[in-house]
Amino acid sequence: MKGKIKITKLDYSRLCDLITSVKGNRSVEFRNIDFLGSEIKRAEKVDPRKIKPEFITMNSVVEIIDPENMKSMSLKLVYPGEADFKKGFVSVLSPLGSALLGYKEGDTISFEVPRGNKMITIKKIIYQPEANGEYFV
């Protein structure tokens, strides 16, 4: 689903810097960088103090559900250096991480996996930094 997404102006700035820094890095797939770039370009940029708590921002913790098997999982959206899938820390440069950014509770999103596209539903935002007064300015 390609719905309307919102990200903070601070996340936008940091993610633009991240994209610039990893271009040409062979350890990051170009299509992942390209997808993240297109997502943040189309997103509505919002002041961190004004983004609603139901939107996924960087460092948000979310509960997602796989509609195929109804299994749920909690994930934290992080920058690449913090990624650790075993701990539930998903890099924004991964297909799932890029797909989560900017969407809100209740949205169903799709992202690329090796065997095609995968759909998940965002059940709940457990934690959003901005909703807790953490703006990282």
C-alpha positions, 0 to 999 in steps of 0.5 A: 500500500502506498498511502500518505506517510509523515516523517519528522523534519529531523528524521528527514535530514538525518536519513538524507545524510545517511543515504548520502553516506552509504551510496557506493557502499557495497554492503547496502543494496542499492534498491534499499537505498533507492526505496528509502530515498523515494519514501522520504521524498514523498513523505509529508515533513512535520515538526517533531513537536507536532507529529501525531503519536500514531505515526512511526518515526525513527526509534519507534517501537511497534507491534506488527501482525502478519495477516497470513499466520496472525503472528505478531512481533514487536520491532524497533526502527533503528539506524543501521549501526544499531540493527539486530533482528534477534533483538527486534531492532530493524534497520531503516535501510532494510526493506521492512524498516523502510516500509514502516517509516512514516506509516501509522497504526492500522495501516497495512504495508507491503515490502520486498522479500526474496520470494516476492512481496510481504504484507504486514499490518501495524497493530500498535505503536508501543513507543514513539520518541516524539510522543514522549518529548524526545526530539533529539534536536 
